[in-house]
Every structure is written in C-alpha cells, then in structure tokens.
C-alpha cells in the first residue's frame, strides 16, 4: 500500500447529532435565503444526524487536480456535510484527496469533525489492492475472481484491512458510515459458474451475516459508527439472479445496519415505482425500516437496453449553445479530407490508396462522429480509433522516400490530431444541444422544474419524496457545486408530480 496516500496525522472524533445540527444552524445564520426543509433531514435514531440533502460523491475525483480540491472544500463550507468515497475510487487517490481537504478545513476551524458525515466503502480488489491480495491469498479465501484484474471480497479479514487503510488515507479516527460495496458481485460469479440460485443466495446471505458481525465489532471499537450496503441490485426484479432482497437482509441485520445506497435517477426509477422487486418496492421497505437512503448516479443513468445516459447539460456552455464548437469541428474535418486527397496524389506513384487495411482518418471520423452520445463514450473508444489511424500513418512512413512525402505525412498527422482534439468538444456540445429537448419536457411536467437547468431538474425529482434522503452528486468543479447548492433554496416537486415527470423523461429519452 503506497505510504504517500496516508495522511500525516489522525483527526479524532466522529459525526454527532449535536455537531451536525450546529453545522446547519451556523450556515442558516449566513444564508438566510436557504430554507431548512430543503437543506437537510434529521435521521431517525440511533444515528439522529442532520444530513444535507446533497452529498459530495467522489467516484471520479483524485489528488493532483486543484478543481477537485476546491470543489470539495467549497461544498463543505457552504451547505453539504455528507462525503461519499470508497477504497477503490481512483485506486485510493479519492480518499487521499478527501483527507487533504479535511485536513485543511478542519485544521483551519472552518468546519468541525463532528459536523461532517463521512461515508466509506470496500469490496473491490483491483489496482493497489491486487498487490495486497497477492500477499494475503491464504487469508482472503472468500475472494471471487470477476476478470483477470478484478476480484471482489467482503470477508471479515479483508474488511478489517480495508477500513484500516481507508482511515489512514482519510486521516480520521472514525469513518461514520461504512458500506459493503456491490456485494452482489458474488452472485454474478455464481451465475457465471452455473451455481443453483437457491444455493448461491444461501451462501450470499451467510457471507453478509458474517460481514455484519465483523462490522458490529468495529462499531464497538470506534473505527466506524454505522454500516450498510451499496448495491446496484436492490431494486432489481426478484426473478433476476443477482437481485438483493432487502426484506430478507433486515430479518437478520444487527442494530447498526442503518444505511442503504443504490442508483436512482430519472431513467432508473424502479426503486420508487417497481412492484417486481423482491420484498416490495425498495423505497417503501427502506423507509419503513428507518434507513438512511442515499442515491448514487443521479446524473448518469444505465437503464437496461441503453448505453450510459448523461442527464446533465454543460453548466458553462458557450453563448451560442455550442454551435461554434460544432462548426469548427466540421470545418477541420473537411480540411482533413482535403489533406488526404493531397496525400493520395503524392503517394500515387507508390500505388497507395486509403482502404480497410489503411483507413483514411476522415473516414473514421465521419463514420463514428455521431456514434458517441457523451464525452465518456468518446473517451472509451478514442484509443481504438487512434490505433486505427496510427496503422495508416506507420504504413505511409514506411513508403516515404522524399521530403515532399514526409511533409505530407506530417501535415496529415497534425490535422488528424487537431480533429481528434476537437472531437470530444463536438460530442459534448452536440449532446448538450440534444438534451435541451429533455430539459423542456421536464419543465412542462412540473412547475417546480420550470426554468431550472437539467442537472437541477434531475436532482429535484429525486428529492420530491422521502426516499432517497440524500442524493450523491459528483460535483467535480466549484461551478458544479454552486449550481447544485442552488437547490437548497428551491422546493422539490410535490409527490403528485413525480410520476408525470418520469413519463415525460422516458418519452424524451426515446427521442435523444
């Protein structure tokens, strides 16, 4: 485990009912326009914390990028007192960044430790944790392989180690909430291996019960204050092999099982409306049990049969709403075609043509330019596209003998790099423009959403009911924090509007 990720000192204490209440009392004195009922919720006993309705999600946050640091710092001093992280986020760098920010804001007295609620998770074995696994194979006997660079484990010995490492990276004595991260991966492994459903689930619940017993011991030792699950399968239909039955878990869960985290957004809304989930609707079961419910992925939906849907527009679009970025990309792509025509003419004596074996860069651009709905999908495919282009460039370099030919190749490379450099911006602006239709549909579906940007609409929809209590948002820049924090002054849609909002969203998604 890399020592440089550890904080130089340990911050004592943990979240308390009094401290979290004082956090909002102090902010209310300086932000009178904020309304308490939109700002926080008081959790049921025994936790009794006052928690912000927004939480700071750190999935794609790591050290070394100043905007991440500034965004978390701004969130903590201006209304959000919930931080969600995990041991595997950015291979431990996410926890390291959180520790850095805590060290500054707590050390400077801007916020007190007892005012903040810190959530950690573990279960994945990847990156640095693979080295840990190799040293502890004989101890981590229940780890299951998912693919060559990823295992999963909730065995007590593994959890004890992970919580220790996380506390050091965060620089805290106590992690307020610890979640078992995606425990359903054990069921995925069993399904792939052909294990009978009943047998797999019996063992799954045995492993959960052992993990809970271990975590109860860590609560008694003061290393954590409460625990729960973070799972993508809690709202799954009961007949799905990997569905996690909350009702069954509650039958044997010890007293300090208090927190539940799951995906929730405009497209993935089974947590609130599905009657197919085992044990009933997830939201109803969780609310009846008095659990603190946290929604993750509010702006990144992965509904069945679709790719990733990003439910947010650019918070800082250009004045022309992206038209200039789209036009510049198309202009550069046209210049690339002209350059390829020159290359073909210059290399004609060597019988060169662009074909499937040596594809024209512009051919790849025009074939795939509208295939990516958002920047993440473009980034996932950029390496493969670049590899195709490089094959053509290498072939041309092997043919080149004259200065004119070498210069033509250099021009092709330079222009191709320019087009690829603009491509992500093109994808981003095109998606931003297309999402305007969704934003307009949502605005018509409820007066509470009218005039609000799409990201706020998506979060306000989630806050319109008791579940989820808190929505975790990846606010990776101060501008995102400010946009989200405006929600603390806004009323959420009434419960009577929520189903209409879902219908409007689903209709719009079909047209995006």
C-alpha positions in Angstrom: 0.0 0.0 0.0 1.5 3.3 -1.1 2.6 5.2 2.0 2.3 8.6 0.3 -1.5 8.3 0.3 -1.6 8.3 4.1 -2.3 11.5 6.0 0.4 12.6 8.4 -2.0 12.9 11.3 -5.2 11.4 12.5 -8.3 13.6 13.2 -10.2 12.4 16.3 -13.9 12.3 16.7 -17.0 11.4 14.5 -20.3 12.9 13.4 -22.7 13.6 16.3 -26.3 14.7 16.4 -25.4 18.0 18.1 -22.5 18.7 15.7 -24.5 18.1 12.6 -27.3 20.2 13.9 -24.9 23.1 14.7 -23.5 22.8 11.1 -26.8 23.9 9.7 -27.6 26.4 12.4 -24.3 28.2 11.6 -25.0 28.2 7.9 -28.5 29.4 8.3 -27.2 32.5 10.1 -25.2 33.5 7.0 -27.5 32.1 4.3 -31.0 33.3 5.3 -32.4 32.7 1.8 -31.9 28.9 2.3 -34.9 27.0 3.6 -34.2 24.4 6.3 -36.7 21.9 4.9 -34.9 21.9 1.6 -31.5 21.8 3.1 -31.2 18.8 5.4 -33.0 15.9 7.0 -32.7 14.6 10.6 -32.1 10.8 10.5 -34.0 8.5 12.8 -32.5 7.2 16.0 -30.0 5.9 16.8 -28.0 8.0 14.3 -30.0 11.2 14.7 -27.6 13.1 12.5 -28.7 16.2 10.5 -27.6 15.3 6.9 -27.6 17.5 3.8 -30.0 16.6 1.1 -27.0 16.6 -1.3 -23.8 14.6 -0.7 -20.5 15.1 -2.4 -19.7 12.0 -4.5 -16.0 11.3 -5.2 -16.1 8.5 -7.7 -14.0 10.3 -10.4 -12.1 12.6 -8.0 -8.4 12.2 -7.2 -5.3 14.0 -5.9 -3.3 16.3 -8.3 -6.2 18.3 -9.8 -6.9 21.5 -8.0 -10.5 22.0 -9.1 -11.4 18.8 -7.3 -9.9 20.1 -4.0 -11.6 23.5 -4.4 -14.9 21.9 -5.2 -15.0 19.7 -2.1 -13.7 22.5 0.1 -16.5 24.8 -1.2 -19.1 22.2 -0.7 -18.2 21.6 2.9 -18.2 25.2 3.9 -21.4 26.1 2.0 -24.1 23.5 2.8 -23.1 19.9 2.1 -21.9 17.9 5.1 -22.0 14.4 3.6 -19.0 13.0 1.7 -19.1 9.6 0.0 -16.0 7.8 -1.1 -14.6 4.3 -1.5 -11.3 2.4 -1.2 -11.2 1.7 -4.9 -12.1 5.2 -6.2 -9.1 6.4 -8.2 -7.2 3.5 -6.6 -7.2 5.1 -3.2 -6.5 8.6 -4.5 -10.1 9.7 -3.9 -9.7 9.0 -0.2 -6.4 10.8 -0.2 -7.9 13.9 -1.7 -10.8 13.8 0.8 -8.1 13.5 3.6 -6.3 16.5 2.2 -9.4 18.7 2.2 -10.5 17.5 5.7 -7.0 18.4 7.0 -7.3 22.0 5.7 -10.9 22.8 6.6 -10.8 21.1 10.0 -7.3 22.4 10.7 -8.4 25.9 9.9 -11.6 25.6 12.0 -13.9 26.4 9.1 -15.8 23.1 9.9 -15.6 20.7 12.9 -15.2 17.0 12.6 -18.5 16.3 14.5 -20.4 18.4 11.9 -19.4 16.1 8.9 -20.6 12.7 7.9 -18.0 10.6 6.1 -19.0 7.5 4.1 -16.5 4.9 3.0 -16.9 1.6 1.1 -14.9 -1.5 0.3 -15.3 -4.8 -1.6 -13.3 -4.4 -4.8 -9.9 -5.8 -5.2 -8.1 -4.0 -8.1 -5.1 -1.7 -8.6 -3.1 -1.5 -5.4 -5.4 -3.9 -3.7 -4.3 -6.7 -6.1 -0.8 -6.4 -4.6 -2.5 -6.7 -1.1 -4.4 -9.8 -2.3 -1.2 -11.5 -3.5 0.3 -11.1 -0.1 -2.9 -12.3 1.7 -4.2 -15.1 -0.6 -4.3 -17.5 2.4 -6.3 -15.0 4.5 -8.7 -13.8 1.8 -10.1 -17.2 1.0 -13.6 -16.0 0.0 -12.4 -13.5 -2.7 -14.0 -14.3 -6.1 -12.5 -13.5 -9.5 -14.5 -11.4 -11.8 -11.9 -10.9 -14.5 -8.0 -11.1 -14.5 -7.6 -7.7 -12.9 -10.6 -7.6 -10.6 -11.7 -9.6 -7.6 -14.4 -9.0 -5.0 -14.4 -9.8 -1.3 -16.5 -9.0 1.8 -14.7 -11.4 4.1 -14.1 -10.0 7.6 -10.3 -10.2 7.3 -10.4 -8.2 4.1 -12.8 -5.6 5.5 -10.7 -5.1 8.7 -7.7 -4.4 6.5 -9.6 -2.1 4.1 -11.1 0.0 6.9 -7.7 0.4 8.4 -6.2 1.6 5.1 -9.1 3.9 4.5 -8.9 5.5 7.9 -5.2 6.3 7.2 -5.8 7.7 3.8 -8.6 9.8 5.1 -6.7 10.8 8.2 -9.6 10.1 10.6 -10.1 8.1 13.7 -13.6 7.0 12.8 -15.4 6.5 9.4 -19.0 7.5 10.2 -20.6 5.0 7.7 -19.0 2.0 6.1 -20.8 0.3 3.2 -20.3 -3.1 1.7 -19.6 -2.2 -1.9 -21.5 -4.1 -4.6 -21.8 -7.4 -2.6 -23.9 -8.8 -5.5 -20.7 -9.5 -7.4 -20.6 -12.8 -5.5 -23.9 -13.7 -7.1 -22.6 -12.6 -10.6 -19.7 -15.0 -10.1 -22.1 -17.8 -9.1 -24.4 -17.2 -12.0 -21.4 -17.4 -14.4 -20.3 -20.6 -12.8 -23.8 -22.2 -13.1 -24.5 -22.4 -9.3 -28.1 -23.1 -8.4 -30.0 -19.9 -7.5 -31.1 -21.1 -4.0 -27.6 -22.4 -3.2 -25.9 -19.1 -4.3 -28.3 -16.9 -2.3 -28.0 -19.0 0.8 -24.2 -18.6 0.7 -24.6 -14.9 -0.2 -26.6 -14.2 3.0 -24.2 -16.3 5.1 -21.4 -14.1 3.9 -23.4 -10.9 4.5 -24.2 -12.0 8.0 -20.5 -12.7 8.8 -19.6 -9.3 7.4 -22.2 -7.6 9.6 -20.9 -9.4 12.6 -17.4 -8.1 11.9 -18.7 -4.6 11.3 -20.6 -4.6 14.6 -17.3 -5.3 16.3 -15.7 -2.4 14.5 -18.5 -0.1 15.7 -17.8 -1.2 19.3 -14.1 -0.4 18.7 -14.9 3.1 17.4 -13.5 2.6 13.9 -16.9 3.0 12.3 -20.2 4.4 13.6 -22.7 2.6 11.4 -22.7 0.4 8.3 -24.9 -0.8 5.4 -24.9 -1.7 1.7 -24.1 0.0 -1.6 -25.7 -2.2 -4.3 -26.9 -1.8 -7.8 -29.3 -4.8 -7.4 -31.5 -3.7 -4.6 -34.3 -2.6 -6.9 -33.9 -5.5 -9.4 -36.8 -7.8 -10.2 -36.9 -10.7 -7.7 -36.5 -13.2 -10.5 -33.2 -11.7 -11.5 -30.4 -14.0 -10.3 -28.3 -11.2 -8.8 -31.3 -9.4 -7.1 -30.6 -8.4 -3.5 -33.6 -8.9 -1.2 -33.6 -6.1 1.4 -36.5 -7.6 3.2 -34.6 -10.8 3.8 -31.5 -8.9 5.0 -33.5 -7.0 7.5 -34.6 -10.2 9.1 -31.0 -10.8 10.4 -29.3 -7.4 10.2 -27.9 -6.2 13.6 -28.8 -2.9 15.1 -26.1 -0.8 13.5 -27.2 -1.7 9.9 -28.6 1.7 9.2 -27.6 2.9 5.6 -28.5 1.9 2.1 -27.1 3.3 -1.2 -28.4 2.5 -4.7 -28.6 4.0 -8.2 -31.5 6.4 -8.6 -32.3 8.8 -11.4 -34.9 9.8 -13.9 -34.4 6.6 -16.1 -33.6 4.1 -13.3 -36.7 4.7 -11.1 -37.6 1.1 -10.1 -36.5 1.9 -6.5 -39.6 4.0 -6.3 -42.2 2.5 -8.7 -41.4 -1.1 -9.5 -43.6 -3.8 -7.9 -41.3 -6.6 -9.2 -38.6 -6.2 -6.7 -38.2 -8.8 -4.0 -39.9 -7.8 -0.7 -41.8 -4.9 -2.3 -40.9 -1.5 -3.5 -37.4 -0.7 -2.3 -38.3 2.9 -1.2 -41.2 1.6 1.0 -39.2 -1.1 2.6 -36.2 1.2 3.4 -38.4 4.0 4.7 -40.4 1.6 7.0 -37.0 0.3 8.4 -35.9 3.8 9.1 -32.8 3.5 6.9 -30.8 6.4 5.7 -31.1 6.1 1.9 -28.5 7.5 -0.5 -29.0 7.8 -4.2 -25.9 7.5 -6.4 -25.6 8.2 -10.2 -28.4 10.8 -10.2 -27.0 12.2 -13.4 -25.6 9.1 -15.0 -28.2 6.5 -15.9 -27.6 3.0 -17.2 -31.1 1.6 -17.9 -31.4 -1.9 -19.5 -31.1 -1.9 -23.2 -29.4 1.5 -23.4 -25.9 2.9 -23.1 -24.9 5.4 -20.5 -27.2 8.4 -20.4 -25.8 11.6 -19.0 -28.7 13.6 -17.5 -26.9 17.0 -17.3 -26.1 19.8 -19.7 -22.9 21.8 -19.7 -23.1 24.3 -16.8 -20.9 26.7 -18.7 -21.9 26.4 -22.4 -20.7 29.0 -24.9 -23.0 31.9 -25.7 -24.1 30.2 -29.0 -25.0 26.9 -27.1 -22.2 25.0 -28.8 -22.9 25.9 -32.4 -19.4 27.4 -32.9 -17.7 24.3 -31.5 -19.7 22.0 -33.8 -19.0 24.3 -36.8 -15.2 24.3 -36.0 -15.1 20.5 -35.8 -16.9 20.1 -39.1 -14.5 22.7 -40.7 -11.4 20.9 -39.5 -12.9 17.5 -40.7 -13.4 19.0 -44.2 -9.7 20.2 -44.2 -8.7 16.7 -43.2 -10.4 15.3 -46.3 -8.6 17.8 -48.5 -5.2 16.8 -46.9 -6.0 13.2 -47.5 -6.6 13.9 -51.2 -3.2 15.5 -51.4 -1.6 12.5 -49.7 -3.3 10.2 -52.2 -2.0 12.3 -55.1 1.6 12.5 -53.7 1.8 8.7 -53.0 0.0 7.7 -56.2 3.4 6.6 -57.8 3.7 4.1 -54.9 0.2 2.7 -55.6 -1.1 3.9 -52.3 -4.8 4.3 -51.6 -6.8 4.5 -48.4 -8.7 1.3 -47.8 -9.8 -1.0 -45.0 -6.2 -2.0 -44.3 -5.0 1.6 -44.2 -8.2 3.6 -43.4 -8.4 7.3 -44.0 -8.7 9.2 -40.8 -11.6 11.3 -42.1 -13.4 8.0 -43.0 -13.2 7.0 -39.3 -14.3 10.5 -38.2 -17.3 10.7 -40.5 -18.3 7.1 -39.7 -18.2 7.5 -35.9 -18.6 11.2 -35.4 -22.3 10.9 -34.2 -21.9 7.5 -32.6 -20.9 8.9 -29.2 -23.7 10.3 -27.1 -21.4 11.9 -24.5 -17.7 12.5 -23.8 -17.3 9.4 -21.7 -18.3 7.1 -24.5 -15.9 9.0 -26.8 -13.0 8.6 -24.4 -13.7 4.9 -24.1 -13.3 4.5 -27.9 -10.6 7.1 -28.6 -7.7 4.7 -28.1 -9.1 2.2 -30.5 -9.7 4.9 -33.1 -6.2 6.3 -32.7 -4.7 2.9 -33.1 -6.5 2.6 -36.5 -5.1 5.9 -37.6 -1.6 5.0 -36.4 -1.6 1.9 -38.6 -2.2 4.1 -41.6 0.5 6.6 -40.6 3.0 3.8 -40.0 2.4 2.4 -43.4 2.8 5.7 -45.1 6.1 6.4 -43.2 7.4 3.0 -44.4 6.6 4.1 -48.0 8.0 7.7 -47.8 11.3 8.4 -49.5 11.1 12.1 -50.5 10.8 15.3 -48.4 7.5 16.0 -50.1 6.1 12.7 -49.0 7.4 13.2 -45.4 5.9 16.7 -45.3 2.6 15.3 -46.5 2.6 12.7 -43.7 3.4 15.4 -41.1 0.5 17.6 -42.4 -1.9 14.6 -42.2 -0.8 13.8 -38.6 -1.1 17.4 -37.5 -4.5 17.8 -38.9 -5.7 14.4 -37.6 -4.6 15.4 -34.1 -6.4 18.7 -34.5 -9.7 16.9 -35.4 -9.4 14.4 -32.6 -8.7 17.2 -30.2 -11.9 19.0 -31.2 -14.0 15.7 -31.4 -14.6 15.5 -27.6 -15.8 19.1 -27.5 -18.0 18.4 -30.5 -19.6 15.3 -28.8 -20.1 17.3 -25.6 -21.7 20.3 -27.3 -23.9 18.1 -29.6 -25.2 16.2 -26.6 -25.7 19.4 -24.7 -27.8 20.7 -27.5 -29.8 17.5 -27.8 -30.6 17.5 -24.1 -32.4 20.8 -24.4 -35.4 18.8 -25.5 -35.3 16.7 -22.3 -35.0 19.9 -20.3 -38.0 21.4 -22.0 -40.1 18.3 -21.5 -39.3 18.2 -17.7 -40.1 21.9 -17.4 -43.6 21.3 -18.8 -44.1 18.3 -16.5 -43.9 20.2 -13.2 -43.9 23.9 -12.2 -41.1 23.1 -9.7 -38.8 22.2 -12.6 -39.7 25.1 -14.9 -36.7 27.4 -15.6 -34.2 25.1 -13.9 -31.2 23.6 -15.6 -31.4 19.9 -16.4 -29.0 18.7 -13.7 -31.1 20.5 -11.1 -34.3 19.1 -12.5 -32.9 15.5 -12.2 -31.9 16.0 -8.6 -35.1 17.8 -7.6 -37.1 14.9 -9.0 -35.2 12.6 -6.5 -35.8 15.0 -3.6 -39.5 15.1 -4.2 -40.1 12.1 -1.9 -38.8 10.8 1.4 -36.6 8.2 -0.4 -33.8 8.9 -1.2 -32.9 11.0 1.9 -29.6 12.3 0.3 -28.6 12.5 -3.3 -24.8 12.0 -4.0 -23.6 14.2 -6.8 -20.2 14.3 -8.5 -19.5 18.0 -8.1 -16.0 18.0 -9.6 -15.7 21.7 -10.1 -16.7 24.7 -7.9 -19.1 25.8 -10.7 -20.9 22.4 -10.3 -21.1 22.9 -6.5 -22.7 26.4 -6.9 -25.2 25.1 -9.4 -26.2 22.2 -7.2 -26.3 24.3 -4.0 -28.9 26.5 -5.5 -31.2 23.5 -4.9 -31.0 24.2 -1.1 -33.2 27.3 -1.8 -35.7 25.5 -4.1 -38.9 23.5 -3.4 -38.8 20.0 -4.8 -41.8 18.8 -7.0 -44.8 17.6 -5.0 -45.3 13.9 -4.8 -48.3 14.2 -7.2 -46.0 15.4 -10.0 -43.3 12.7 -9.8 -44.9 10.0 -11.9 -45.7 12.6 -14.6 -42.0 13.7 -14.6 -41.0 10.1 -15.1 -43.4 9.7 -18.1 -42.1 12.9 -19.6 -38.5 11.8 -19.2 -39.0 8.4 -20.7 -40.7 9.9 -23.7 -37.8 12.4 -24.2 -35.1 9.7 -23.7 -36.6 7.8 -26.7 -36.0 10.9 -28.9 -32.4 11.6 -27.8 
